[in-house]
Amino acid sequence: MTKNVVITGSTKGIGRAMAREFHRRGHNVVVSGRDGEALRSLVAELDAAGGGTVVGHEVDVTDPESLEALWAGAADKLGSVDVWVNNAGVAHTTHSIVETSADSVRTMVQTNMLGTVFGSQTAVRGMTAQGQGQLFNVLGGGSDGKLRPNMGVYGATKRGLDMFTRALAKEVEGTGVRVGQIRPGILITDGWLREAAAAPEQVAQQRRTLNILVDHVDEVAPELVARMLGSTKNGDEIAWLTSGRLAMRFMNPGYAKKNDKLARYGL
């Protein structure tokens, strides 16, 4: 069955990769972001590749009215929204908590926390009205409660979203709406590369470990999309970098050398 899918923050990174994968599988996709030019470029790329219908919509996830307009536009173009993915997020992870600028703190809290909360409210209201739908919130480093250097603020937003998503899943229990979360692991995105460029010595020192931990978005997206499409459980938790997968990598002495993922980016 063809699904109508909305993904926030889908002009870059894992959001873009998931949009490509949904579209490749024949599903209709609404891609969104703040950059109109990037949206137009992505829509043209997906249209040229063939697949489902693709629609671009500019949105500011920190603005509830902008998100309501995204839902309305998607519903108008496609008739309904079957899957909504709150993916938009920002990470600044090269400074300690006290050294993180006020602007960086504000951006992470507004985009990661408020954007996901407002997006979830919009999606659940719309899905409740239409009688069905699946909402997935993309979490990230810190959502598991583990402390990592220079990720205090970012991790706090993601840890909060874990609790928020679990609470929302309980609230929709027994309705036609299902809520789940996605833990995509540590992905090499534009944001990750920006952070790496700001701390080259740290990357050099941790190169072997990073090659074990990180993944390319185009390698991760197919599994995440397949599991979202196959999800039937409210409260579902979809994780890429599971403890089992991580253990297998660390136990394989040649994994980092055979999988030099950083080399693709000149690192």
Residue pairs with C-beta under 8 A, 6 or more apart in sequence:
2 26
2 27
2 28
2 52
3 22
3 27
3 28
3 82
3 83
3 229
4 27
4 28
4 30
4 74
4 78
4 79
4 80
4 81
4 82
4 83
5 19
5 22
5 27
5 28
5 29
5 30
5 81
5 82
5 83
5 84
5 85
6 29
6 30
6 32
6 70
6 71
6 74
6 81
6 83
6 84
6 85
6 123
7 15
7 18
7 19
7 22
7 29
7 30
7 31
7 32
7 85
7 87
8 15
8 32
8 33
8 59
8 61
8 70
8 85
8 86
8 87
8 88
8 115
8 119
9 15
9 32
9 33
9 61
9 87
9 88
9 89
10 16
10 18
10 19
10 29
10 31
10 32
10 33
10 42
10 87
11 31
11 32
11 33
11 35
11 38
11 39
11 42
12 33
12 38
12 189
12 190
12 191
13 187
13 189
13 190
13 191
13 217
14 87
14 138
14 184
14 187
14 189
14 217
14 220
14 221
14 224
15 31
15 33
15 85
15 87
15 88
15 138
16 31
16 42
16 217
17 217
17 218
17 220
17 221
18 85
18 87
18 221
18 224
18 225
19 29
19 31
19 42
19 46
19 54
20 46
20 49
20 218
20 221
21 221
21 222
21 224
21 225
22 29
22 52
22 83
22 225
23 29
23 46
23 49
23 51
23 52
23 54
24 49
24 51
25 51
25 52
25 225
25 229
26 51
26 52
27 51
27 52
27 229
28 52
28 53
28 54
28 55
28 78
29 46
29 52
29 53
29 54
29 55
30 54
30 55
30 56
30 57
30 70
30 73
30 74
30 77
30 78
30 81
31 39
31 42
31 43
31 46
31 54
31 55
31 56
31 57
32 39
32 56
32 57
32 58
32 59
32 70
33 39
33 58
33 59
33 88
34 58
34 59
34 60
35 58
36 58
39 56
39 57
39 58
40 56
42 54
42 56
43 54
43 55
43 56
46 54
47 54
53 77
53 78
55 73
55 74
55 77
55 78
57 69
57 70
57 73
57 74
59 66
59 67
59 69
59 70
60 66
61 67
61 86
61 88
61 111
61 114
61 115
61 116
61 118
61 119
62 110
62 111
62 114
62 115
62 118
63 118
64 118
64 121
64 122
67 118
67 119
67 122
68 122
70 122
71 81
71 122
71 123
71 126
74 81
75 81
75 126
75 130
80 130
80 133
81 123
81 126
81 127
81 130
81 133
82 132
82 133
82 134
83 133
83 134
83 135
83 136
83 228
83 229
84 119
84 122
84 123
84 126
84 127
84 133
84 134
84 135
84 136
85 135
85 136
85 137
85 138
85 182
85 228
86 115
86 116
86 119
86 120
86 123
86 135
86 136
86 137
86 138
87 138
88 111
88 115
88 116
88 119
89 111
89 112
89 115
89 116
89 138
89 140
90 107
90 108
90 111
90 112
90 191
91 108
91 140
91 141
91 151
91 154
91 191
91 192
91 195
92 100
92 101
92 104
92 107
92 108
92 153
92 154
92 195
93 141
93 150
93 151
93 154
93 195
94 150
94 195
94 198
94 199
95 101
95 104
95 150
96 150
96 152
97 152
97 153
100 152
100 153
104 153
105 153
108 153
108 154
108 157
109 153
109 157
112 154
112 157
112 158
112 161
113 157
113 160
113 161
116 137
116 161
116 164
117 164
120 135
120 137
120 164
120 165
120 168
120 179
123 133
123 135
124 135
124 168
124 172
124 177
124 179
126 133
127 133
127 134
127 135
127 176
127 177
128 172
128 175
128 176
128 177
131 176
132 176
132 177
133 176
133 177
133 178
134 177
134 178
134 179
134 180
134 228
134 231
135 168
135 177
135 178
135 179
135 180
136 179
136 180
136 181
136 182
136 228
136 238
137 161
137 164
137 165
137 179
137 180
137 181
137 182
138 181
138 182
138 184
139 158
139 161
139 162
139 165
139 181
139 182
139 183
140 154
140 158
140 183
140 184
141 148
141 151
141 154
141 155
141 158
141 186
142 148
142 151
142 154
142 155
142 156
142 157
142 158
142 159
143 155
143 158
143 159
143 161
143 162
143 181
143 183
144 159
144 162
144 183
145 159
145 162
147 155
148 155
161 181
162 181
165 179
165 180
165 181
166 181
166 235
168 179
169 178
169 179
169 180
169 234
169 235
170 235
172 178
172 179
172 234
173 234
178 231
178 232
178 233
178 234
178 235
178 236
179 234
179 235
180 228
180 231
180 233
180 234
180 235
180 236
180 237
180 238
181 236
181 237
181 238
182 224
182 228
182 238
182 239
183 237
183 238
183 239
183 240
183 241
184 220
184 224
184 240
184 241
185 213
185 214
185 215
185 220
185 239
185 240
185 241
186 192
186 213
186 214
186 215
186 241
187 214
187 215
187 216
187 217
187 220
188 214
188 215
188 216
188 217
188 261
188 262
188 264
188 265
189 217
192 214
193 265
196 203
196 267
203 210
203 262
203 267
207 262
207 267
208 256
209 256
210 261
210 262
211 255
211 256
211 259
211 260
211 261
211 262
212 246
212 249
212 250
212 255
212 256
212 259
213 241
213 246
214 261
214 262
215 240
215 241
215 261
216 261
216 264
220 240
223 240
224 238
224 240
227 238
228 238
231 238
249 255
